[in-house]
Amino acid sequence: MYNNYQLSLNDISKGDFLQKINIKDSFFEDFSYSEIKYTNITATIKSEKIGKELSLSIELDGWVNNLLCDLCAGDLSIKIFSKTNFILKYTAQKLESNDEIIYVKPNQNKLSLKHLLFELVILSIPNKRQHNNNECSNEMVELIKKYKKKEKKVSDPRWDALKKLKE
Ligand SMILES: [Zn+2]
């Protein structure tokens, strides 16, 4: 079982390991700076022995909720799915884990996945956040377009001063 998104390295290192973790709203309480706060995601963690190496795969499947649509600013839920593979390496050296290799100490018992899961959720969200065709509120889209046009027309006195310097 996991506690605070920690996995037992003893279990993982045997290979053929499978664990499902739910990432819900409460997960984000420790990430107060996070723009993402509402999700219903299942993370499937698997480990496998491949030759002498140990692989760790993390699959995310679910929904990120309460986002704002880029086009109409309406409430938006996005379905996400991602699968990321890591190699787990035991080393006594102090090495920084990266997006391919997770380093663990030979005497380490637990592996905390909290930060890793957080980063993977953020990475799985597409850059374009918008409703599917025709699901946007047309009225709002028009209003936002108008507002954006106005914004461009109003000149910024700081820029005007810079322009004068250039002349
Ligand atoms: Zn929309």
Residues whose N, C-alpha, C, O or C-beta is under 5 A from the ligand:
A	BS01	ZN	C69 L71 C72 A73 G74 H131 E135 C136 S137
